[in-house]
Structures are given as C-alpha cells and as structure tokens.
C-alpha cells in the first residue's frame, strides 16, 4: 500500500469546512454522473457512532453549497459513515482512524495482522494487539480495513 497525500479535489475542499464545523471528519467525496443527473457520495467520520441524525445534519448543511456547485443540475446526495469494515483506499486514511481496530493483509507473511491503530505517519503504522506493539511499513501492507473486533485490545 502506498501513502499518497490527498489529491486536490474541489468538492472535498468545498465541503470539508462545513463537515468540520459539525465536529466530524470528511473522509471521502465522490461524484458519479448519470444520464441526466449527478450522484454525490459523502463519507463522514467522528469518534463514536455516525448515526442517521449525523448524516441528516451533514446533508442539510452541505445542500446550499451543492446547489451552488451544481447549478441547474438534478443531483442526489448520499451521506454515510465509513462502515464497520471500511476497506482503506490509500495509506493516508490510517491517520483518520487512530484508536480504531484495523486489520492489514501483509505481503511479508501472507497473512492478516490486526490491532488497535496507535499511530500513523507517512511511512508506517503502529498497531497494538495481544502480542504487544507491531510496527508495519506501508510497503508490506497489501490491503487494510477497519475491524471492530480488535478494539478490545486498547490499553489506554
């Protein structure tokens, strides 16, 4: 897995301050154009559970900006949480989920390693599990996803 800084995305940059103002983190935005409409997907995260009320608040808060960004276009908006088993799209996402359970498929041992994500920088992550602290360079991680089952190993 590679660490690539988030690319410039006009929609992400437009919505990020609004979502931050609601005490949530904007994880991802995606736009899919269909025949005569536009579908906008927004993924948000916060400590604890992102519920329906949170998604509704985000939807209402971003609607005026989307009206300006997509004038005279028929659009739909989907706001969701990352999900309990989100598959990471890039290593830069690790920093968003510090304190959460993560499972990584490692190319050096051809197996999964999991634990609570304790830190993440531009070169590696630190996981804590029943065996202690494990440092993983991004180069040995083929894929990674959230995994709530590892959160029981947090020793904070």
C-alpha positions in Angstrom: 0.0 0.0 0.0 1.3 3.4 -0.8 1.0 6.6 1.1 -0.1 9.4 -1.3 -1.2 12.8 0.0 -4.8 13.5 -0.7 -5.2 14.9 -4.2 -6.8 18.3 -4.8 -10.5 17.7 -5.0 -12.7 20.8 -5.4 -15.8 19.2 -3.9 -13.8 17.8 -1.0 -12.3 21.2 -0.4 -15.7 22.9 -0.6 -17.4 20.6 1.9 -14.5 20.0 4.3 -15.0 23.1 6.4 -18.8 22.5 6.7 -18.3 18.9 7.9 -15.6 20.0 10.3 -17.9 22.6 11.7 -20.3 19.8 12.6 -17.4 18.1 14.6 -17.0 15.4 12.0 -14.3 14.4 9.6 -14.8 14.3 5.9 -13.3 11.0 4.7 -14.3 10.9 1.0 -16.4 12.5 -1.7 -17.3 11.0 -5.0 -19.3 12.3 -7.9 -20.9 10.0 -10.5 -22.6 11.5 -13.5 -25.5 9.5 -14.8 -27.6 10.3 -17.9 -29.3 13.5 -16.7 -28.4 13.6 -13.1 -25.4 13.7 -10.7 -25.0 11.3 -7.7 -22.8 12.7 -4.9 -21.5 10.4 -2.2 -20.1 11.8 1.0 -18.4 9.7 3.7 -18.1 11.2 7.2 -16.5 10.0 10.4 -16.5 11.0 14.1 -15.4 9.4 17.3 -18.2 7.1 18.4 -21.1 6.2 16.1 -22.1 8.1 13.0 -25.9 7.8 13.1 -28.7 8.7 10.8 -29.1 12.0 12.6 -25.5 12.9 11.9 -25.9 12.0 8.2 -29.0 14.1 8.1 -27.2 17.1 9.7 -24.4 16.8 7.1 -26.9 16.5 4.3 -28.8 19.7 5.4 -25.6 21.6 6.0 -24.0 20.9 2.6 -27.1 21.3 0.5 -26.7 25.1 -0.1 -23.1 24.6 -1.2 -24.1 21.8 -3.5 -26.8 24.0 -5.1 -24.1 26.4 -5.9 -21.6 23.8 -7.1 -24.2 22.0 -9.3 -26.4 24.8 -10.6 -29.3 23.7 -12.8 -28.4 20.1 -12.4 -30.5 17.4 -10.9 -28.4 15.8 -8.2 -28.9 13.3 -5.4 -26.8 13.1 -2.2 -25.8 10.0 -0.2 -24.2 10.7 3.2 -22.8 7.7 5.1 -20.3 6.5 7.7 -17.1 4.7 6.7 -18.8 1.4 7.8 -17.5 -1.1 10.4 -15.3 -2.8 7.8 -14.2 0.0 5.5 -11.5 -1.0 3.1 -8.8 1.7 3.0 -8.3 3.2 -0.4 -5.0 4.7 0.4 -2.5 4.6 3.3 -3.2 8.3 4.1 -6.6 7.2 5.5 -4.8 5.5 8.5 -4.4 8.8 10.3 -8.2 9.3 10.3 -8.8 6.1 12.3 -6.2 6.2 15.1 -7.8 4.5 18.1 -9.9 2.1 16.0 -9.4 -1.6 15.3 -7.6 -2.2 12.0 -6.7 -5.4 10.1 -3.9 -5.4 7.5 -3.0 -8.1 5.0 0.8 -8.4 5.0 2.8 -9.4 1.9 5.8 -10.4 4.0 4.0 -13.2 5.9 1.0 -13.7 3.5 -1.5 -13.3 6.4 -3.6 -10.8 8.3 -2.3 -8.8 11.3 -4.7 -6.7 13.4 -4.8 -4.5 16.4 -5.8 -1.1 17.6 -4.2 1.6 15.4 -2.0 3.7 17.7 -0.2 5.9 15.2 0.3 6.5 11.5 2.7 8.7 9.6 3.9 8.9 6.0 6.0 5.7 6.2 4.4 3.3 8.7 1.7 2.5 11.3 1.8 1.1 14.8 -0.8 -1.5 15.9 -1.3 -2.8 19.4 -2.8 -6.2 20.0 -2.5 -9.1 22.5 1.1 -9.7 21.3 2.1 -6.1 22.0 3.1 -3.2 19.6 3.6 -4.0 16.0 5.2 -1.6 13.5 4.3 -2.0 9.8 5.8 -0.2 6.9 3.3 0.6 4.2 5.3 -1.4 1.7 4.3 -4.7 3.4 0.6 -3.8 3.6 -1.4 -5.1 0.6 -4.8 -4.0 1.9 -6.3 -2.8 5.2 -9.7 -2.4 6.7 -11.4 -1.4 9.9 -12.1 -4.2 12.2 -14.0 -3.5 15.4 -13.1 -6.9 17.0 -9.6 -5.6 17.7 -10.7 -2.6 19.7 -10.9 -4.8 22.9 -7.0 -4.6 23.0 -6.8 -0.9 23.6 -4.9 -0.2 26.7 -5.4 3.5 27.1 
